[in-house]
Amino acid sequence: MKKIYLLLAVALAVAITGLYGLNAYRESREQQREQTAHLLASCVNQGLLALFRLQANDWRARPDFYRAQEQKLAEAAAQLPQQLLEGRPFAEWQQASAICEQLTRHSNLQHATIFEPLAQFTAREMSDSRTLKNRDSLRRRQRVIDRLKNASQAAERYLLDLRADIQSQLNASGLSQPSRERALERIDAEVLDYYRRGNFSRRQVDAHLQRVERYYALLADNPRGYRLRNGTLIFHDGSLRREIDELGSAILQGENAFFANWQQIVQRQQQRIDEV
């Protein structure tokens, strides 16, 4: 009988120890999921902060600003795993770090798609009157304009494409399903819920680009209709002059609104719904 009691006591001790061990494991996994989710939310936030710096830039004054921001974002995101890790690295932390690196690379590519053509649009070659009759210069101008039209589409879809990229990276990762769900919840709650699509108008941007496109094409297609004197257009063709004057006036009037659009790609929410 004593042996039976002893065996029962040992079995009970083993069971209690097992329960404590299982509970400790569950707590550890929960903490790891929280850390992983926080890392990914912080990573996404860094990308949006970079976008806000870019869209606030004066591209006519600082056309190369996106290059410095590209490096700054890459460095800030690379430091997150070391800054946020509590304790020793674990398998899903390494996965999350790789996801963060990929999301950051994609953010920089998206930012370059949007803002590099805008920087090229402000370059001196675009407005250099000495090359207005040059067909090669027209083709280069046209390439910039075409890239800006693609940039306009990317700017309009920024948050949609960002969310799709986040979902795609999580689905393709080695994170467990609970960890993927927790990460997406934290990204929404800590980052994306604070932002919404801004007042960027693709229609307005593309209309301005079409006027610019027409302006340069008319001048390149009608080299005998005008001449240049000290950078000023002197017209021999009255109808050409009238169309160029109308286009030039419309371009000047729409220029500030055109550049203002690139400052309105994404806006911060004034107040989250659950805080109302």
C-alpha positions as CSV (number, residue, x, y, z in Angstrom):
1,M,0.0,0.0,0.0
2,K,2.9,2.4,0.9
3,K,4.4,1.7,-2.6
4,I,1.0,2.6,-4.2
5,Y,0.9,5.8,-2.3
6,L,4.5,6.6,-3.2
7,L,3.8,5.9,-6.9
8,L,0.7,8.1,-6.7
9,A,2.7,10.9,-5.1
10,V,5.4,10.6,-7.7
11,A,2.7,10.6,-10.5
12,L,1.1,13.7,-9.0
13,A,4.4,15.5,-8.7
14,V,5.2,14.7,-12.3
15,A,1.7,15.9,-13.4
16,I,2.1,19.1,-11.5
17,T,5.6,19.7,-12.9
18,G,4.3,19.0,-16.4
19,L,1.4,21.4,-15.9
20,Y,3.8,24.1,-14.7
21,G,6.1,23.3,-17.6
22,L,3.3,23.5,-20.1
23,N,2.0,26.8,-18.6
24,A,5.5,28.2,-18.7
25,Y,5.9,27.1,-22.4
26,R,2.5,28.7,-23.3
27,E,3.5,32.0,-21.5
28,S,6.8,32.0,-23.3
29,R,5.2,31.4,-26.7
30,E,2.7,34.2,-26.0
31,Q,5.5,36.6,-25.1
32,Q,7.3,35.7,-28.3
33,R,4.2,36.3,-30.4
34,E,3.8,39.7,-28.7
35,Q,7.5,40.6,-29.4
36,T,7.2,39.4,-33.0
37,A,4.0,41.4,-33.6
38,H,5.5,44.5,-32.1
39,L,8.6,44.2,-34.2
40,L,6.6,44.0,-37.4
41,A,4.3,46.8,-36.4
42,S,7.3,49.0,-35.7
43,C,8.8,48.1,-39.0
44,V,5.6,49.1,-40.9
45,N,5.5,52.3,-39.0
46,Q,9.1,53.2,-40.0
47,G,8.0,52.9,-43.7
48,L,5.1,55.2,-43.2
49,L,7.2,57.7,-41.3
50,A,9.6,57.7,-44.3
51,L,6.6,58.3,-46.6
52,F,5.5,61.3,-44.6
53,R,9.0,62.8,-44.7
54,L,9.1,62.3,-48.5
55,Q,5.6,63.8,-49.2
56,A,6.5,66.8,-47.1
57,N,9.6,67.5,-49.2
58,D,9.8,70.5,-51.5
59,W,10.9,68.6,-54.7
60,R,11.7,71.8,-56.6
61,A,14.2,72.7,-53.9
62,R,15.5,69.2,-52.9
63,P,15.1,66.8,-55.8
64,D,17.5,64.2,-54.4
65,F,15.8,64.0,-51.0
66,Y,14.5,60.5,-51.6
67,R,18.0,59.0,-51.9
68,A,18.9,60.1,-48.3
69,Q,15.5,58.9,-47.0
70,E,16.1,55.5,-48.7
71,Q,19.3,55.0,-46.7
72,K,17.7,56.4,-43.5
73,L,14.8,54.0,-43.6
74,A,17.0,51.0,-44.3
75,E,19.2,51.9,-41.3
76,A,16.3,52.6,-39.0
77,A,14.6,49.3,-39.9
78,A,17.8,47.3,-39.6
79,Q,18.2,48.5,-36.0
80,L,14.7,47.4,-34.8
81,P,15.4,43.7,-34.1
82,Q,18.3,44.6,-31.8
83,Q,16.4,47.5,-30.1
84,L,13.2,45.6,-29.5
85,L,14.4,42.1,-28.6
86,E,13.9,41.0,-25.0
87,G,16.0,38.0,-24.0
88,R,17.5,35.6,-26.5
89,P,16.6,35.4,-30.2
90,F,14.1,32.7,-31.1
91,A,13.0,31.1,-34.4
92,E,10.0,33.4,-35.1
93,W,12.0,36.5,-34.2
94,Q,14.5,35.6,-37.0
95,Q,11.5,35.1,-39.3
96,A,10.0,38.5,-38.3
97,S,13.4,40.2,-38.8
98,A,13.6,38.8,-42.4
99,I,10.0,39.9,-43.0
100,C,10.9,43.4,-41.8
101,E,13.9,43.6,-44.1
102,Q,11.7,42.6,-47.0
103,L,9.0,45.0,-46.2
104,T,11.5,47.8,-45.9
105,R,13.1,47.0,-49.2
106,H,9.6,47.0,-50.8
107,S,8.8,50.4,-49.1
108,N,11.9,51.9,-50.5
109,L,11.1,50.6,-54.0
110,Q,7.6,52.0,-53.7
111,H,8.9,55.3,-52.6
112,A,11.4,55.4,-55.5
113,T,8.5,54.6,-57.9
114,I,6.5,57.5,-56.6
115,F,9.1,60.2,-55.9
116,E,12.1,59.6,-58.2
117,P,10.1,60.6,-61.4
118,L,8.9,63.6,-59.5
119,A,12.5,64.6,-58.8
120,Q,13.4,64.1,-62.5
121,F,10.4,66.2,-63.4
122,T,12.0,69.2,-61.6
123,A,15.4,68.7,-63.3
124,R,16.7,71.5,-65.4
125,E,16.6,69.5,-68.6
126,M,12.8,69.3,-68.5
127,S,12.5,73.1,-68.8
128,D,15.6,73.8,-70.8
129,S,14.4,76.0,-73.7
130,R,17.5,75.3,-75.7
131,T,16.4,71.7,-76.3
132,L,12.7,72.3,-77.1
133,K,13.2,71.4,-80.8
134,N,15.3,68.4,-80.0
135,R,13.5,65.1,-80.7
136,D,15.8,63.1,-78.3
137,S,15.0,65.6,-75.5
138,L,11.3,65.2,-76.2
139,R,11.6,61.4,-75.9
140,R,13.5,61.9,-72.6
141,R,10.8,64.3,-71.4
142,Q,8.1,61.8,-72.4
143,R,9.8,59.0,-70.4
144,V,9.7,61.2,-67.3
145,I,6.1,62.0,-67.9
146,D,5.2,58.4,-68.4
147,R,7.0,57.4,-65.2
148,L,5.1,60.1,-63.4
149,K,1.8,58.7,-64.6
150,N,2.8,55.3,-63.1
151,A,3.9,57.2,-60.0
152,S,0.5,58.7,-59.8
153,Q,-1.2,55.3,-59.9
154,A,1.2,54.0,-57.2
155,A,0.5,57.1,-55.0
156,E,-3.2,56.6,-55.3
157,R,-2.9,52.9,-54.3
158,Y,-0.2,53.3,-51.6
159,L,-2.1,52.0,-48.5
160,L,-3.8,49.3,-50.5
161,D,-0.5,48.0,-51.9
162,L,1.1,48.3,-48.5
163,R,-1.5,46.2,-46.8
164,A,-1.4,43.6,-49.7
165,D,2.4,43.4,-49.3
166,I,2.1,42.9,-45.5
167,Q,-0.4,40.1,-46.0
168,S,1.6,38.5,-48.7
169,Q,4.9,38.5,-46.6
170,L,3.1,37.1,-43.6
171,N,1.4,34.3,-45.6
172,A,4.7,33.3,-47.2
173,S,6.7,33.4,-44.0
174,G,7.5,30.6,-41.6
175,L,5.5,32.2,-38.8
176,S,2.7,30.1,-37.2
177,Q,-0.9,31.0,-37.9
178,P,-1.4,32.5,-34.4
179,S,1.7,34.6,-34.8
180,R,0.6,35.8,-38.3
181,E,-2.8,36.7,-36.9
182,R,-1.3,38.5,-33.9
183,A,1.1,40.4,-36.1
184,L,-1.6,41.6,-38.4
185,E,-3.8,42.7,-35.5
186,R,-0.9,44.7,-34.0
187,I,0.0,46.3,-37.3
188,D,-3.6,47.4,-37.7
189,A,-4.1,48.6,-34.1
190,E,-0.7,50.3,-33.7
191,V,-0.1,51.6,-37.2
192,L,-2.6,51.3,-40.0
193,D,-5.6,52.4,-38.0
194,Y,-4.0,55.7,-37.5
195,Y,-3.7,56.4,-41.3
196,R,-6.1,56.8,-44.2
197,R,-5.8,57.6,-47.9
198,G,-5.1,61.3,-48.4
199,N,-6.6,63.8,-50.8
200,F,-4.2,62.8,-53.6
201,S,-6.0,63.4,-56.9
202,R,-4.7,61.1,-59.7
203,R,-7.1,62.8,-62.1
204,Q,-5.7,66.3,-61.4
205,V,-2.1,65.1,-61.6
206,D,-2.7,63.3,-64.9
207,A,-4.5,66.2,-66.4
208,H,-1.5,68.5,-65.6
209,L,0.9,65.9,-67.1
210,Q,-1.2,65.8,-70.2
211,R,-0.9,69.5,-70.6
212,V,2.9,69.4,-70.1
213,E,3.1,66.5,-72.5
214,R,1.2,68.4,-75.2
215,Y,3.2,71.6,-74.6
216,Y,6.6,69.9,-75.3
217,A,5.2,67.8,-78.2
218,L,3.8,70.9,-80.0
219,L,7.2,72.7,-79.7
220,A,9.1,69.7,-80.9
221,D,6.7,68.9,-83.7
222,N,6.7,72.5,-85.1
223,P,10.4,73.7,-85.1
224,R,9.8,76.2,-87.9
225,G,6.8,77.8,-86.1
226,Y,9.1,79.7,-83.6
227,R,12.6,80.6,-82.7
228,L,14.4,81.2,-79.4
229,R,15.9,84.6,-78.5
230,N,17.7,84.7,-75.1
231,G,15.4,81.8,-73.9
232,T,12.3,83.5,-75.0
233,L,9.9,82.0,-77.6
234,I,9.3,84.1,-80.7
235,F,6.5,82.7,-82.8
236,H,6.1,82.8,-86.6
237,D,2.9,80.8,-86.5
238,G,0.0,82.6,-84.8
239,S,-2.1,79.5,-84.1
240,L,0.8,77.7,-82.6
241,R,1.5,80.7,-80.4
242,R,-2.1,80.8,-79.2
243,E,-2.1,77.1,-78.3
244,I,1.3,77.3,-76.6
245,D,0.2,80.4,-74.6
246,E,-3.0,78.7,-73.5
247,L,-1.1,75.6,-72.4
248,G,1.6,77.6,-70.7
249,S,-0.9,79.6,-68.8
250,A,-2.8,76.4,-67.7
251,I,0.5,74.7,-66.7
252,L,1.6,77.7,-64.6
253,Q,-1.8,78.0,-62.9
254,G,-1.9,74.2,-62.1
255,E,1.7,73.8,-61.0
256,N,1.3,74.5,-57.3
257,A,-1.8,72.2,-57.1
258,F,0.3,69.5,-59.0
259,F,3.1,69.6,-56.4
260,A,0.6,69.9,-53.5
261,N,-1.0,66.6,-54.6
262,W,2.2,64.7,-53.8
263,Q,2.0,66.0,-50.2
264,Q,-1.4,64.3,-49.7
265,I,-0.8,60.6,-50.5
266,V,-1.5,59.4,-47.0
267,Q,-3.0,61.3,-44.0
268,R,-3.0,60.6,-40.3
269,Q,-6.4,59.9,-38.8
270,Q,-7.4,62.7,-36.4
271,Q,-8.8,60.3,-33.9
272,R,-9.2,56.5,-33.9
273,I,-12.8,55.2,-33.9
274,D,-12.4,53.4,-30.6
275,E,-11.3,56.5,-28.9
276,V,-14.4,58.6,-29.9
